[in-house]
Amino acid sequence: MGAEKTIKNMKIQAKFKDFASSTSAHGFQWLVEGTSSLEKLIWIILIILFTLFFARTANTTLEGYTSDQSYTTTIGYKDMENENGSFSLPSILICDPYPWRETGINSTLLAYISYMIYDSAAPAYKRMKMRNVDFSLLNAAYDALLDSYNNDTHLLLENLTYSCADRLTTCSYGSVEVENCCDSAMGPPIYINNFKCYSSLGRLTASRPGVGEINHLKLGMQFENLTSQPLNGMFTGPLVSLSQNSGVTVSVVDPHISYSVALSSCQQSLSLGTTNKLAVTKTVIDNTRKDSWFAPYSCGSWKDGNIKHEIYKFGDCEKAELQKFVAGEWNCSLLFLGPRHGNTSYCRPDRHAEYFLEHMENKIWAHRDKVREVCPENCLESNFEMYKTSQVMNSAMFSGIERLGRNQVPLQFNIYYRDKRYTRITNEGKALSGLINGIGGCLGLYLGASLLTVMEFIIFFVKKVSRLAVNFT
């Protein structure tokens, strides 16, 4: 028995010697080739010590990757030049804060209908609720007026407000005049909180002048210079807080940003009787590769029923979810939240005011948090900044505006990209390959080993354990 055990030990030593001599891990060969026991002991201590260093460093690297939810941000610049060597125009959103015109309807009813647009209706509505005002007569008058327009809310508002053609008189890009400006350059009216707006998004794609002030989009507008009409004080709230000569608000949009977000993030207010230059800079934030194995992140996926939107916009998703919530609560839809939900009709003005009031009193924010769980952030997000230069118009500047009536006031602005390049910010999540590279670097630095070396050790010890198990049985 003693002789057999000695032979087995010799075989094990021989195989370990062969393994230690052939493995790519540093130091192991000196365990069998050392000239003295002291030398072998020193190598054993060094191998154990550096193995512990490796384990500690690898553990620190792993904890850093799993606990830190950050991502890598790269800032670069890209040319705005297209494949054909030209540059796109900024797509604009023109918003009128006071689009109402004299139509002959009761002024109190007009003020009541304006509750559908202005969030400043909330305080006036709250006062009326405290006085137990009966809205039945106003709702009956509103229903009768809406019925005369075939229950089409948009058609009703179009007849109560100035149209694009009433406001926009001339437009040109570069030196090219655009005929039928509203039909060619602007889309249908959009009702956003506190504004009636028009957008050129997707309307001037065929016209691509160069970058700079000479190559711009130029628009001339006109406004009625009227005195405010007398209104019933109880219902006037939003109307008397605005001036009919308050000008317009201009913002920049693109396919990846919703109109409401664009209006809140980048806008310039233009006064009547002025000419303005608006220089635009652009920044694109790319989150398409922000997702990582350690910090999952989803963006840009939104399905409305069975329809998947080709271009995702967080703002549009949020409004659609809020519209769904409103339709479930009141069985109607709100005008400024966009398209109606399902087969519902648009709510009466008092419902709009009630929503504004709940928003003002923070009663709607709890549902907004739920909406954000459904609506992820944008994968691609565009941010714009505008730099305005204004001056009062004189008679010599009126040549670009059509003939004005006695009570009409002009407004003109040129808008253009200031630079030939835009900033692109790319957010990239931590990749699994980064962790593997970090641990692999430590493995090579401390032990001179690689993943293949690790496999060699695993295979060697698995074989030895299996043979010992066989011999034991």
Secondary structure, DSSP 4 states (H G I P E B T S, - for coil): -HHHHHHHHHHHHHHHHHHHHH-SSTTTTHHHH-SSHHHHHHHHHHHHHHHHHHHHHHHHHHHHHHH----EEEEEEEE---TTS--PPPEEEEEES--B---SS-HHHHHHHGGGT-TTHHHHHHHHHHTT---HHHHHHHHHHHHTTTT-HHHHHHHHB--HHHHEEEEEETTEEPSSHHHHH--S-EEETTEEEEE-TTTSTT----SSSSS-EEEEEEEE--PPPP--TTT-HHHHTS-TT--EEEEEE-TTS-HHHHHHHSEEEE-TTEEEEEEEEEEEEEEEE---SSS---BS--EETTEEPSS--HHHHHHHHHHHHHHHHHSSB-GGG-SPPTTPPBPPHHHHHHHHHHHHTTSSHHHHHHHHHHSPBPSEEEEEEEEEEEEE--GGGGGGSPPP-TTEEEEEEEEEES-SEEEEEEEEPPPHHHHHHHHHHHHHHHH---HHHHHHHHHHHHHHHHHHHHHH-
